[in-house]
Each structure stands twice: as C-alpha cells, then as structure tokens.
C-alpha cells in the first residue's frame, strides 16, 4: 500500500519535463547537535555546471506534512536554474517546536558548507507553516552569525501564534483552513500552556527587531485568516528599511482559490521574485 505521506498533492506532481531536466535525489545529513539526521530532497538542473544559487525550500502543511507531498513546487524552482534543498523536518505531534526549525537551520548550514552553491545567492522560501520556518531560519542566521541569506520568500505565511487579528476573526471558519484550525495548529506546535514567552523562532512576529534581515517577497490571500499577520510582518520589515514586495491576492482562501486569475498572478509574481533573486 502506498504511504499517503509520500503522495503528491494534485497539481504538485513531478512532470515528465521535470524528470528529464533535473537530477533528483535524497540524502541524510547531520541534524542539530544531539538530534537525528535530517532527510533532504535535492533538485538540480541536469545540464548545469559549476556553482548554482541555493534555494532552501521549507514545505507547509501545519508543521505536520512532508516535502514528498509538494515535489512539483520544488522542481519548478530548480528549473529556474538553482540547486533546491527541500527539508523533511521533524513534524508534529511527535516532534513539536523547536525540532522542525532546528532541522531546517541545520539543512541550511549543511547546504552552504557542502554543496557546490553560490553563497552570495542563497534564498529561503516556504508557504504557510513553511513561511514561519523560513522567516525563523532567517532570524536564526542573523542572530547566530550563520550563512548569509540574500532573499526570503514567504507565501501565505504563518507568523503569529497569538491569532489576534481582524482576518483571524473574520475567517474563523473558512474552507480548508480557518482561524480555528490555526489555533489548533499552534497548540500542537507549541503546546497549550501559557505562551507569553513564545520564541520568535517559533512565531517570527514575536521578534523584537527585524533589522538586518534580507529583502523579502510576501504574498497573502485576501480571504485567508493569516492575511493580516503577513501584512503586519511586511510593514515591520519595511519600517526596518528592509526591501519588501508585498502582494495580497484577492479572493484567495488559505490554499484555495475563488479566482483563478489572481491565483495564477500570485504564482507568476512568486516565480519572478525567485528568478530575480537568483539571477
């Protein structure tokens, strides 16, 4: 029987063009100190030679899914001319914070140190919970003096465990993912105890300062409970003189579209931002 954790989402399967154009493999790499090895999926253009830009891809899925569910997205980024490292980080409920984000940071450090990549063109990106992890990895790299990240791309990102925004209340009940599901997700990731001291490496909106972070592309959905925290994060970055491209895609729920035109435009903007960042 096929493991459902390894089945791609409809529309995110690898195409024949992708299989022909890319070398795709997986490896186990050293995890954080005292933790298990981390599985990563690697995508590299088959015809490429020499050092390539690095894209660290951190998948979404409420901190609970696997990169195998989203291979088409990783492959599409690799076909832009980059070496993509997709992280199979530890998941809830078995492994709550900080397991997943520490795995992602370990993968970033490993990729920069071991792979033949252009260290001046390092991008970190992810959607939804992967947006939280991507933003957190950029904070870790800044705070720990880690690898230089040139660009962060946060798609419909999870950023704030307080869940206290207009959009969170407005879309408490919504198709696929509403405010109620967001609160349940945070409870699994962080626990249900008092969270006054939540780490910014869990919820990046908790960071006291966003100064010194890399330029960002942030995309939110107009009907998404996460909309306002993404906009607030973008505004805070801009207040710290960080260059930000912000797009609110109208008529978009979290992971579900009521308007194919704006959904397609959002994808086009994302890929154009990545393409520009790795040029």
Secondary structure, 3 states (H helix, E strand, C coil): CCCHHHCCCCCCCCCHHHHHHEEEEEEEECCCCCCCCEEEEEEEECCCCCCEEEEEECCCCCCCCCHHHHHHHHHHHHCCCEEEEEEECCCCCCCCCCHHHHHHHHHHHHHHHHCCEEEEEEEEEEECHHHHHHHHHHHHHHHHCCCCCCEEEEECCCCCCCCCCHHHHHCCCCCCCCHHHHHHHHHHHHCCCCCCCCCCCCCHHHCCCCCCCCEEEEEEECCCCCHHHHHHHHHHHHHCCCCEEEEEECCEECCEECCHHHHHHHHHHHHHHHHHHHC
